Amino acid sequence: MHLPASTLLLVGCLSGAPIAAIGAQSSPAPAAEVPTSTQAGVYTAQQAARGRNVYAGVCSSCHSTSTHTGAPFFSRWGGQPISELYGLISETMPQMEPASLSKQEYIDVVAYLLQLNRMPAGEKELTADPALLKAIRIDTAAATPRDRTRR
């Protein structure tokens, strides 16, 4: 005999049986909130440190950090999704061997660039998930007044 779930729930409550034991379905866990701004702490300090090492070993021979910080960075990337920055770096760098690093190395470099530009670190590492990277905008709120006026 097939009883409706509401009847089973009532019988379970009256019998003292745990609800899970009588087949009641639990609600799925709520999805983690996706940050929409780099001001939400979208990378970790440890990840940025790894990115600094990659940058020093691979990027610094052609790019000084001054070309990727302050006004030059904010005028190019401010308001853009992180996916744009990640895409450019991962598809075109290093110049002599484009797309030769791992996804993790590229995303670590992005974390380092965010750190250089005073974006706060958080508790979760930034991942190379395309949907996540499209959802997070590079927020220039961390720019100093001097950075903003030099645009």
C-alpha positions in Angstrom: 0.0 0.0 0.0 1.4 3.4 -1.0 0.7 6.2 1.5 1.1 9.9 0.7 4.2 11.5 2.2 2.1 13.7 4.5 0.6 10.6 6.1 4.0 9.1 6.5 5.2 12.3 8.1 2.3 12.4 10.5 2.8 8.7 11.4 6.5 9.3 11.9 5.8 12.2 14.2 3.3 10.2 16.3 5.6 7.2 16.5 8.7 9.2 17.5 10.6 7.8 14.5 13.2 10.1 13.0 11.9 11.8 9.9 14.8 10.7 7.8 14.0 7.1 8.7 10.5 7.4 7.2 11.6 8.7 3.9 11.1 12.4 4.3 13.2 14.4 1.9 15.6 17.0 3.3 16.0 20.4 1.5 19.2 20.7 -0.5 21.9 22.8 1.0 21.8 26.4 -0.2 24.3 27.2 -2.9 27.3 29.2 -1.9 26.9 32.9 -2.6 29.1 33.9 -5.6 31.0 37.1 -4.9 30.4 39.8 -7.5 33.3 42.1 -6.7 37.0 41.8 -6.0 36.3 43.7 -2.8 34.7 40.6 -1.4 38.1 38.8 -0.9 38.1 36.4 -3.8 41.6 35.0 -3.4 43.8 34.0 -0.5 47.1 35.5 0.6 48.8 32.2 0.1 47.5 32.0 -3.5 48.8 35.6 -4.1 52.2 34.5 -2.7 52.3 31.6 -5.2 51.3 34.1 -8.0 54.2 36.4 -6.9 56.6 33.5 -7.4 55.2 32.7 -10.8 55.3 36.3 -11.8 58.9 36.7 -10.6 60.0 33.6 -12.5 58.0 34.0 -15.7 56.5 37.4 -16.1 59.0 39.9 -14.6 61.6 39.6 -17.4 59.1 41.4 -19.7 56.7 43.1 -17.3 57.4 45.3 -14.3 54.7 45.3 -11.7 54.3 49.1 -12.2 52.6 48.4 -15.5 50.0 46.2 -13.7 49.2 48.4 -10.7 47.5 51.7 -9.9 46.2 53.8 -12.7 47.4 51.6 -15.6 45.7 48.6 -14.1 42.5 50.4 -13.1 42.0 52.2 -16.4 42.3 48.9 -18.3 40.6 46.4 -16.0 38.3 48.5 -13.7 34.7 47.3 -14.0 35.7 44.3 -16.1 35.0 40.7 -15.1 38.1 38.8 -13.9 37.5 36.4 -16.8 38.8 39.1 -19.2 42.0 39.5 -17.2 42.4 35.7 -16.8 41.7 35.1 -20.5 44.2 37.6 -21.7 47.0 36.3 -19.4 46.2 32.6 -19.9 45.9 32.8 -23.7 48.7 35.1 -24.6 51.4 34.8 -21.9 54.2 34.2 -21.6 54.9 35.9 -25.0 57.4 33.3 -26.2 55.2 30.3 -25.1 51.6 31.4 -24.8 49.2 29.2 -22.8 52.2 27.2 -21.5 51.5 27.5 -17.7 48.9 25.5 -15.8 45.4 27.0 -15.0 46.5 27.1 -11.4 49.6 29.2 -12.2 47.6 31.6 -14.3 44.9 32.1 -11.6 47.6 32.5 -9.0 49.1 35.3 -11.0 45.7 36.9 -11.2 45.4 36.7 -7.4 48.8 38.4 -7.2 47.7 41.2 -9.5 44.6 41.7 -7.3 46.8 41.8 -4.2 49.2 44.3 -5.9 46.1 46.5 -6.5 45.0 46.5 -2.9 42.1 44.1 -3.4 41.5 42.3 -0.1 42.4 38.7 0.4 39.7 36.3 1.6 39.5 32.7 2.9 38.8 30.9 -0.3 41.1 30.6 -3.3 40.1 32.0 -6.6 39.5 29.2 -9.1 39.7 29.2 -12.9 35.9 28.3 -13.2 34.7 30.4 -16.2 31.3 31.1 -14.6 32.8 32.3 -11.4 35.4 34.5 -13.2 32.6 36.1 -15.3 30.6 36.9 -12.2 33.3 38.8 -10.4 34.0 42.4 -11.5 37.3 44.1 -10.8 36.3 46.8 -8.4 38.4 49.9 -8.3 37.2 51.0 -4.9 40.5 50.0 -3.4 42.3 52.6 -5.5 43.8 55.4 -3.6 42.7 59.0 -4.6 46.1 59.4 -6.3 45.6 56.2 -8.4 42.2 57.4 -9.5 43.4 60.9 -10.6 46.3 59.4 -12.6 43.9 57.6 -14.9 
